[in-house]
């Protein structure tokens, strides 16, 4: 289920998304060198510079991530009419980012972060900036720009607040109103301890330190404490979701209704966390705008963050890298998955449900898998976050279908099902019906195919909901077997 949905998102959805980014725009400058000795003038290292590189930072880094995901990107904010502003324009043009929303002003300076690295380790950061609140005239120009984009049609809005003066309460209130008017998803990357100005956004994406600052005390980076802190804040704000980035602990999402999703970080060697939060923001806005479930959005965001922190410097994620990552994970899944025991599957279902996920269950013999089966399973998978298959054992099939069945053994049938990206697990049962298995697993939704009435479905008392799906006409295992038998009888095989 994960890889089929994500692959569709990566291959087809991303290139068609239109995202606007507004906020504090920066230029990141990196000075790379090697350190081999200490200066004779003072007890400081000597860095022999080998390279100087400029990249997009702040809100512009979010835009860079989106552009490298092949989205259509529109960037708005304020920069200085200076040399660093000129460099910013060149970088935006190189990455094919529409910067028509940027106001270049002689009364502002372009915020620049200069990082000095020696032997791949950051030694120092130099900040060139003047915090200056945007004027009412500048605010009006930004709103007019964004309003025009909303009328044209965009899929999401990112507000990237670094506390440099662009994201004033009055500007943000107008952004939330615009988004609501046009039914556009919004994500805000917050700054500071007053989050009242973010009320009205769809999602807010603090890290643990930022959340602690608002809560008023240092939060321990555990699931329990993060959920407690997030819940306490959401109770006072009109924001649908809080997405907390937790470094090595991954990402946690808490909804206004109290649902919780945890997704652990991928194991990577970390060289530089610069811009990793911007990558998560970019991935979450595209995932949600692309109609991925939150669970799948978290998988995508964590995968992207794992790639970014393994690089040196501010690094935007590329769509090709994500495609390769999910291809490798899918291949690894096919090599290492196996049929689950009832006990193990029960533990997995309990874990998923504790995260707020919906578990879908269906059962069958699935002897000689055909297009009708595939269509049915794909439709069932769309009803929740995880699809589990209860597979009739060889003995069970023989009792139900006759001594000549199954054609394909239970282990081989399970292996074929496991290879489908829409399925998260297979469990074999020996009984004639899945009633005992359902009583043990307790999934959320039970799916049956055919002309059943809900009250006739066996095991319905063990689930929250029963769904009846239609079988694709013209496909059945029996017809395939009969066709093969006819051809064999006519010596046409």
Protein Blocks (a to p, Z undefined) as FASTA:
>chain_A
ZZmmmmmmmmmmmmmpccddedddddddddddddfbdcfkbccdddddfbdcdddehjll
mmmmmmmnopacdddddddddfklmmmmmmmmmnopafklpccdfkbccdddddddeehi
afbdcdddddddddfklmmmmmmmmmmmmmnopabdcdddehnopagfklmmmmmmmmmm
nopacddddedjblklmgoiabdcddfklmmmmnopacdfbfklmmmmmmmmmmmpccfb
dcddehjnopadddfkopacdddddddddfbfghklmmmmmmmmmmmmnopafklmmmmm
mmmmmmmmmpgcjddddfklmmmmmmmmmmmmmmmgccddfklmmmmmmmmmmnopacdd
dddjkpaiafklmmmmmmmmmmmmbdcdddddfklmmmmnojkbcfbdfklmmmmmmmpm
kbgbdcddfbfbfklmmmmnopabdcdedjddfklpghklmpfbdcdddddehiafklmm
mmmmmmmmnopZZ
